[in-house]
Amino acid sequence: MNSKLAYLIFYWLLYIGGLASYYYVFIDYGFGVTVMVTFVCGLGTILIANALEKRLLIVLGVLLCLSSLIFIGVKTLIEII
């Protein structure tokens, strides 16, 4: 039971780290850092959630992987229009 708790703590730390990388979006050329960090953190969370066999956490990891790309795409569309 303690090992699952350790995995969950590490999962949420990775997830929060991925979300915290959105700080770099508002810095010049920081979108590359944001995309890379959220993608790597998302893949890490997917692997941990797969080991824990929790589907909801896997879905959250996939959303973290794709969220930065969606955010940058919407931001670019707004700037174009």
N, C-alpha and C positions, 0 to 999 in steps of 0.2 A: 504494500500500500504506500509506503514512503517513496518508492521509486516512481510510482505514477504521479504523486504529488510533486516530485522534483521535475518530472517532465512537463507537468502543467505549468509550474512556475517559469520554467525556461521558455515554454511556448508563449506565455503572455509577455515575458520580457522581450522576446523577439518581435512579437506583434506590436508592442508599444514602440519599440525601436524603429520599426517600419513606418508607423504612423508619425513618429517624431521627425522623420526625414522630410516631411512636407515643409519644414522650415526653410529648406534650401530652394524651394520653388521660387521664392520671392527674391532671391539673390541672383545677380546676373549669371547666366549659364549654369544655374544650379539645378535645372531640370534633369540634366544627365545624372547627377548624383542622386537625385530623388528617385528616378526610375531604377537605377541600379540597386540602391539600398532597399527599396520596397520590393523589388523582384527577388533579391537574394533572401531577404527576411521572409517573404511569402513562401518561397520554396522550402526554407527551413521549417516554417510552421506547418507546411503540408506534410513534410516527412515526419515530424513529431506527431502530428495528429493521426497520420496513417499508422504509426507504431502503437498509438493509444486506441486505435480503431474507433475514433469518434468522427462521424460524418459531418456534424455541424462545424467542428473545428477545421475540417478539410475545406469546407465551403468558405469559411472565413479566410483561410490562407489563400485560396484562389482569388477571392475578392481583393485581398491585399496585393497580390501579384498584378492584377489588372487595374486597380484603382488609380495608380499613378498615370498609366497610359490614358485612361479615360479622362482624368483631370486635366492633363496636358492638352489632350485633343479638344476638350470643351474650351479651355482657356485660349487656345489658338483660334478656334472658330469665332470666339467673341472678339478677339483682336482683329480678325479679318473683316468681320461685319461691322 
